[in-house]
Amino acid sequence: MESFRFRITEEMEDERIDKCVSMLIDSLSRSFIQKMIKEERVLVNEKPVKGSYRVKTDDEVAFELPESVEPDIEPENIPLDILYEDKDVIVINKPKGMVVHPAAGHYSGTLVNALMYHCGNELSGINGVMRPGIVHRIDMDTTGSIIVCKNDKAHNCIAEQLKVHSINRRYHAICYGVLKEDEGVINKPVGRHPTDRKKMAVNEKNGKHAVTHYRVLQRFQNYTYIECVLETGRTHQIRVHMASIGHPLVGDEVYSNRKCPFSLQGQTLHAKILGFQHPVTGEYIEVDAPLPEYFEHLLQVL
């Protein structure tokens, strides 16, 4: 168990205890520190304090980091639909209902479990033991292309491409209602929902810059088949943006309050095209994930 003990200097006088600890130990997140304070693990002058406590010069702050217990993630022989693979990267066509990496309540049956079986120990370690190889993710009920890195060099390169938005990501979706314009751009900041922390929302105050380009592929009686191109990659971006203009995705139970007349498992959203610069050769590689059967069937029905 790792212990910390330090004395508050004059420059830190009157800072909140959580901010003070996060400034001194930048490897700990502010939310983790606040959790430790709530659990009375952080002592000031040998006594637990509240999160609102403001430190004073010569206060002695002490705490022990609880030992992190991470479950063993086991390789599982789950078939993978591989769109591209070499010694540096692998691109998977993820099926509906599959979680990308283990988390509370999902320690098996994830893409990571399947990758560990397929790739052995050839996965980048930057994101830790729970997310080996994972450099980006798509929602559990979103299907399609996801790139996984087999070494840290590839991971850093793909992460940089994601950061500067140079990766070509085109999604296909079916939304409620008939879009009048053939194409459009939604430029609205996306962040946590102000009252429901499990949801994202257009958040002018605390959201991050988010841009989605869309174009109509086909119009039906009460629905529209569209392609969305991500300029940024915020959590649930397409789902939040389309709902914000009154055209939520069909089957989306989180961002739409419409009753879906079809038997679906979550939103109708598919990561169809993924184009990137190879992290070693520099060659442009593009994969096209075929639409899943349920999606094709729904298009036929419409």
N, C-alpha and C positions, 0 to 999 in steps of 0.2 A: 504494500500500500504506500503510495507516494504522499509525503507530508510537505506542507508549505507553512512558513512562518516569516512574517516581515513586519517592519515598523513603518508607520505612516510619516512621511516627511511633510514639511511645511507647504510644498507646492501642491500637495494632494488635499490639503485641508478643505473640508466642506463638500467633497465629492461624495456621491452616493456609493455605498459599499460595493454594489454589484459592478458599477462602472470602474471603480478603483481596482478591483480584482481583475477585471477583464483587461485593463490597461497594463497591469503588471504581468499577467500571464495570458498572452495573446492566443495561446493554443486552446483556451477554453471559451466556449461561446457564452454570450451574455445570458441566454435562456438557461443553459446548464448551471451557471453560477447562481441564478435566481432560484432554481430548483434546490440547489444545495443550501441556500439561505433559508428557504421555506422549511427544509427538513432539519434545520438547526445544526447543520454541519459546519457552518462558518462562525468562528468565535472571535469576538473582539474583546481584548483584555479578559480572556478566559470565559466569556459569557456569550451565548447566542444572541444575535440581533435581528431586527426586522429588515426587510428589503429597503425601507425608506431611510434607514440609518445613514447619517452623513458623518464621515470619518473626521477625527481630530488629530492634530499633530501629536506624535508619540504613541498613538493607539497601536496596540500589538494585535495583528490579524493572524489567525492560525486556522488551518483546516487540513483534512486528509481527503484525498481523492478516493472514492469508493472503487473497488476493483471492478473493472468492466467484465461482465460475463457474457460472452457472445456465443450463441449456440453453434455447434458444429454443423456446417452446411455440407450435406452429402451429395456426391455426384449421382445423378439419376438417368437411367437409360430412357430418355424421352425423345422421340423422333423430332428432328429439326428440318425445316424447309430452308435449305441453304441456297441463297441467291448468288453469292460470291465468296470465295475463300482463298487466301494465300497464307504465307507464314507470318504476316503482320496483322491482318484484319480478317474478319468474317462478317458477312451481312446476312441476317436472318429475316425471313418472312414470318413475323410473329402471329400466332393464331389468336382468335378471340378468347377472352377468359384467362389468358396466361399473364401472371404478374412477372415483371421484368426481373426484380431482385428480391431476395428474402427480406421480410420485415415482420413486425408483430402480427401474428395470425397467419403468416404465409412463409413457412420455413421449408416447404417442399413443393414440388411441382412448378417451380419458377423457371424462367429462362436461364438463370445462373446455374441451377441444379443440372439442367440439360447441357449447358456449355461445359461445365466441369467434367462431365462424362465424356463429351465429344473431344474437348481440347486438352484434357489432363491438366497439368500445371502451366500450360502455355496461355496464360491470361494476365493482363497487366494488373499490377497490385496497387496502383495509385489510390483507388477508391476503397481500399480495405478489404477484409475477408468476406464481408457481406455482399460486396458488389464488384467482384473481380471482373476486369474487362469492360465494365459498363461505363460508357462515357456520356451517354444520353439515354432517355427512356421514352416510351409511349405508354399511355394509359392501359390498364388491364383489358378493357373492352374495345380498345382501338387496335386494328390489325395493321400488318404491313412491315415495311423495311426498318430495321434497326441495325446500326453498325456497332460491332464489338471489337475491342483491341486486344491483341495477343501479347503485346509488350509495352513497356512504359514510353518508349520513343514514339510509337504509333499513337498511344493514348494522348501524349502531350500535343502532338501535331493535329490530331482530329479535334481535340478540345479547343485548340486555338482557332481552327476553322469554324467551329460552332460559335465561338466567342465573337468573331468578326462577321458572322452570318454569311460566309462564303459557300456553305454547303447548300446544294440545290435540293429543297424538300417540297415535294408537291403531294398534296393530300386530295383524295376524292371523298365526297360526302353527299348525303341527301338531306335537304333541309325542308322544314314545313313552309308552305306558302309558295307563291310564284314570284320569283325575283323579276322586277321590271327591266332593270338595266342588264346589259349583257356582261358587264364586268364592273368592278368597283374596288375601292381600297378602304379598309377600316383602320383608322389610326386612333386608337384609344388606349390609355394606360391600363395595364392589368395587374392586380394585386390581390391580397387576401380580402375576402368579404368582410365588411366592418363588423357584422354581428355573428356570422356563421363561419368559424375558423376552418371548417372542412372544405369550404367552397372558395373559388376565386370569383372576382367580379371586376367590372370596369371601375377603377378606383382612381379618381382624379387627384386625390390628396396623397395617397401612399403607394400608388401603383407604379410599375415600371413601364417605360416606353414599349409599345407593342404595335406592330403593323402586320396586317393580313391582306393579301391581294386575292380576290376571288373572280372567277369567270363562270358563266353558265355553260354547261355541257349539254343539258337537255331539260326542257320544261314539261311537266305533266299537269294533270288537272289541279291538284292542290299541293304539289311538291316540286322541288327543283333539284336536279343533279348538278353539282358544282365541283370545280377544282379550286383548291386553296393553296396559295404559295406563301410560305412563312418567310417574312423578312426578319422577324425576331422569333425566339422560341420560348415564350412564357408558358407556365403550367396552364393547361386547359385553354390555351389561347384561342384556337379556332372555335371551340364550343362556346366560350364566353363572348367572343366577338360576334358570331352569327346570332346568338340569342339577343345581343344588345341592339341589333337592327331589326328585331322582330321575326327572325327566321332561324329558330333553334334547330339543332340537328335531330332528325327522326330517331326516336328511341332513347334520347338523352333524358334520363330520369332526374338528373341533378339541375340542369339549366333550362329545362322546359317543363311547364305545368300542363302541357297538352296530353291527353290520353292517346297513347300510340295504338292504332288499330291493327298493327302487325305484331306477330310473335317474334320479338327481338331480344337480344341480350345486350342492353346498353346501346350507346350511340352508334350511328351509321357513319363511321369514319375510318378511312384506310390510307396509310402512308404508302402511296403508290410509287413515286419516283424518289430515289436518293442518289445524288451525284456529289462526288467529293474528289479531292486531289489525293492520290495515293501518298501516304506518309513517308515512303522511302523512294519510290521511283519518280514521284511528281506527276505521274500520268493521271488524266481525268478518267474516273471510273463512274459509270452510272448504271444502276439496277432498276428494274421495273417489276414490282411485285404484283402478280395477277390478282384481280379482285377475288375475294373469298366467295364461296358458293352462296352464302346467305345474301350477300350484296347483289350478286348477279341475279339471283332469284327475285329479289325485291324490285330490281329494275324491270324485269320481265312482267311482274305483277302490275307495276305502275303503267 
